[in-house]
Amino acid sequence: MSPKVELTTTLADLYSLDGGNTEDVSLVYAFPNPTQIAASLPVSHKYAYQGPRTVKWAPDTLARICLSCLPQYYGFIAGPMDLYLFDLDNTKMEMFWGTFSWQKPELWHRFDAKRVHQDLQASQRPRLHFVEDSKTLAALDRKKAVITPIDFLDGNNPLVDQDAHWNLLSKRTLALSDLPSPPTEVIDCNLRTHEKDDKEAIKRESDRMLDTIASRPLPFVVKLPMGMGGHAVFLVNDEEKRNSCLTILRDELPSMFQSLTPENEANTPVSLLLQQVVPGPSDGVSIFITKAGRPIYISTSEQILDERDQWTGGFMDYSRQEALGKKYHDTIQKVAKYVYDRGYYGPMGVDVMTDENGQQLIVDMNIRQTGSYTLGLMKKHFYEQRNLSIGGLCVPLGILGDRDSFEKRFSKEIEDGSMVIAAWCRGKAGPGAMFTWSAVGLLLGAKTREEMEILMDRLDKLRAVK
């Protein structure tokens, strides 16, 4: 049996500071997708997102990752406050059992999410709700905190003004700010909404924007303004990478042009950002900005990127957290003031690199809860209670099989508390839906970096898709 997790603190605790009222805040968690993946969540058009390097999964697979696994994982640290997750469409098997059973069975994604929260101490569990219809949620007279803005919440009590939030999330905003960041060339789209169906105008504008990538000296980084998890970032350090970037963006730009609407046109949602490369590792710094604008340091993590330079998790040395908080104190203060002055408060992350002159440069701002945020609040469980100084996270991990079989394989780690399941959502795949697969979020603890890497390697071998 797994031990009950005791978090260092929770979002409920943090939202209640400096005049905040946790009872007036609900968490509404979903990850954006450009297409409809479940009936419960309408597609956002005004707040459009880009992910040209995202693997093209089937809608049901995307739903289990974007509406269940990831939101569960982010909601694991919510604490005693209302957490809303969007329902998934019934699988064929669920519909079959619902038709022939006298008692309606609980939907898999609901059962899996509730089971995850049972591993938290009772006093730190969120009050979990499932959204069948976004209109019902919109009508609730509660402030709603989100990962990213969602169209249907405009005018329906978002905790933070969604236009302000949207502008802060854009990587273009950082590039044009006075915050210390690498030199970045901003290539804005000149098309207007009424031109987005003009094929000649689209080709002309695509050619103009892409010419900057084709002619720029190597190396450099290309970013799209509204991408997440590295799915809209290209490290262009040789001609092969340049050609690959151009090929992908030649397909992506017309889709980005289609995201132009009268409501978002003024916010310049379509841009290319060409950034100078800063050598060395990037630290992910997590903070919470209270309702009064006071920044609270949470943690700092080392990001893990896969062979495609996409975010797949992180490491955290709990023994160094106090020192890292002091190291990044001035940068945290600057960032907090900048975003708070523009209307945001709540959890957020900032990616910081240090150049050869020792200057700290902000390479990305995530004005939202980040993946490593959860790991930071596990310090009490891993470090203080078990003397595991290295934390790690792995999300989303796609594996074959269900939770019971997984727990048998890793029974030792689960029972001693060095592995915590923070998200689980199973589905069916293969011919005739004969295989069970699961989208998983894991929190890991180890005494050394070497032990953590061995455990990560064991998990990586289980990946259903590399």
C-alpha positions, 0 to 999 in steps of 0.5 A: 500500500502506498503511503499518504502524500503530505505536500509542503504546501498547496495552491489552496494555501497560496491563494489564501495569502495576502487577502486572497480568498480560496473559497472564491477560487475554483481551478478549471484545468484543461490543456488547449488543443486546436481541434475538438477532442471532447464534447465537454470542452469547445475549441478556443478560437480567440485564444489559439495555440500552436504546436507544430511539433506535437505528435498527431494523436487520435482525438481520444488519445489527445483527450486522455492526455490533455483533459485528464492526465495533465490536468490531474497532474497539475491538480494534484497540488490543489489542496482543499479547493474546487478542481474542475476537469472536463469529461471525456467522450465515452469509449465504445466499451463504456457505451456498451456497458452503459447500455446493457448494465442495470447500474450505470458504471463509473466512467474510466477517467473519473474513476482513475482521477478519484483513485489518484487523489486517494493517495493524498492526505485527506486534508490536502485533497481537492474537491473534484468535479467533472464538467459535462457541459461548459455552459454549466461551468461558465454559469457558476458564480465563482472565480475560475483560475485556468492553465491558459485562457479558454474562450467560453470563460470570457465574461464568466468570472475568470480569476485573471482577465483573459486578454491580459493573461493571453498577452503575458503568455505570448513569447512575443511579449517577453521579446518586446519587454524590458526584462533581461532576455536574449536578443530576439527578432520579432517577425509579425504577420501582416495579414489581416482577418479578411485576407486569411482565405486569400491563397496568394496573400497567404503564400506571399506572407509565408514566403516573407516570414520564412525568408528570415529563417532561410537567410539568418546565420546559424545558430539561432532559436525559432519560437512561435508565440503561443506554444507549450512544452517545447512543441513550438520551439526549434533549435536551428544549429545546422542546415538540416535543422534549418530545412526541417524547421522551414518544412514544418513552418511552411505547413504550419503558417497557413494554419496559424493565419486561419487562427486570426479573428476580429477578436484576437487580431489586435493582439498579434497572435501570429509571429515568428521569434528568432532568438540568439542562442545562449549556451548552457543549461536552463533552470525552471524557476517556479514562483507564486504571486499573491493577490497583493503582488508578493512573489513567493519562491517555490522551487528550481528545477533542471529541465529534461528535453528529449531528442526532439528538444521537447520538454518531458520532465525535470530533475530537482535537487531539494538540498539546493533549493534555498541557495537557488532561491537566493541566486534568482531573487532579483530576477524573481522580483523583476518578473513578479512586478512585471506580470502583476502590473499587467494583471496576473497573480497566481502560480507561474514559472520562468526559465532562466539561463546565465550567459558568459558574463554572469548575467541572468537571462529570461529565455521563457516566461510561463505565466501559468502553473508549470509541470515542475511546480508539482515537484517543488511542493513534494519536498516534504514528502521526498526530502524531509520525510524520506531523505530523498534529495533528488526529485524527478517527474515524468509526464505524460508517460504513455504505457501499455497496461492498466494501473494494477499491473504497473503497481505490481511492477513498481511495488517496492518504489510505491510502497516506500514512497519514492514513486507517487502516481500523480495522474492516471487515465486509461484507454483502449487501442489497437484492432478492435480496441483490444489493448489497454493503454494508460497516460500517466504522471509520476513523481519520483524521489531518489538519494542520488542523481544516478539512482534517479537516472536508473529509475527513469531508464526503467520507466522509459523502457515502458513507453508505448511510443518513443 
